[in-house]
Amino acid sequence: MSEELPVNDQARARLREAQKSEANALREVVGAQKARQRLQDRLNQANSELDAKLVKLVESSGVARAARLTGEAPRSLREKARAAGLKPSQLQ
């Protein structure tokens, strides 16, 4: 089953214009998706760096003190520290 082609020049021109508009819109969407991914990658990197610094603080100050100093939930700090390999004795 084939699509019917436009019957006159004006219809063909409108179709070409619509296709051009669609292609431009799609190009803009793809560009925005790429920009969002770059920003997400930067945010993920910043979060990883923050987590590493929080773990270092927990290691030196303990969970309770680190939580008071940073406003982070103690449970969250414990989870980050355990994920980083700290032993329970290092979390005091």
N, C-alpha and C positions, 0 to 999 in steps of 0.2 A: 504494500500500500504506500503510495507516494503522496507527498503533500502537493497541494495545488499551488502553482506559482502565481504571483500577482499578475493580473491581466493587462495592466497598463504601466506606463513609465512613472506616473505619480505614485501608484501603489508600491512599485518596486523601490522608489526613492524613500518612501515612508518606512518600508521594511528595513532598508539599509541603515537609515537613521536610527531606528529602534535597536537594531543589532549593535550599532556603534555605541549607543547610549548604554546598553547592557554590558558591553565589553568594558567600557570606562568604569561603570559602577563596580563591576567584578574586580577590576584591577585595584580600585580604591579599597574594597573590602579586604582583598589579600594583603595590601600594604598595611592596613590597620591591624590585621591579625598578626603580621610579622612584628609590628611595633609593640603590640601587646605582649607577644612572646619574649621580646628583648627585655621589656620592663619586668615581666614575671621572672625571667632568669636573674636579673639584677636583684630583685626582691628576695628570691630564694638564696642568693649568695649572701646578702645582708643578714638574712635570718640565720644562716649557718654560722656566720661570723659572730653574731650576737649570742647564739647558743654556746659557742665555744668560750666566749668571754664569761658568760654566766656560769658555766661549769668550772672555769678557773676560779671565779669568786667563791663558788660553793666549796671547792677544794681548799681554799685558804681560810674561809670564814665560817663554813658550815651552812646548812640549809636554812636554819631559822634566821641567822643574821643576814644572809644574802637576801632572803625574802623581805626582811624589814628594810634593808637598804635599797632594794630595787622595786619593791611593790609587786614582784612576781609571786604567784601562788607557790607555797612550799611543795605541794604535790608536783607541780610542773617542773620545779627545779630538781626535785628528786628523780623524776623521769628522765630529764635531760642528762643528769649526772650519771645515772645508771646506763643510759644508752651510750654515753661516752666511755664507759668502762670503769667508773669509780666504784670502789667497794663500799658496802654499807658502813664500814668503820670510817670511811672518809667523808661521810655525809653528815656527821654530827656537827 
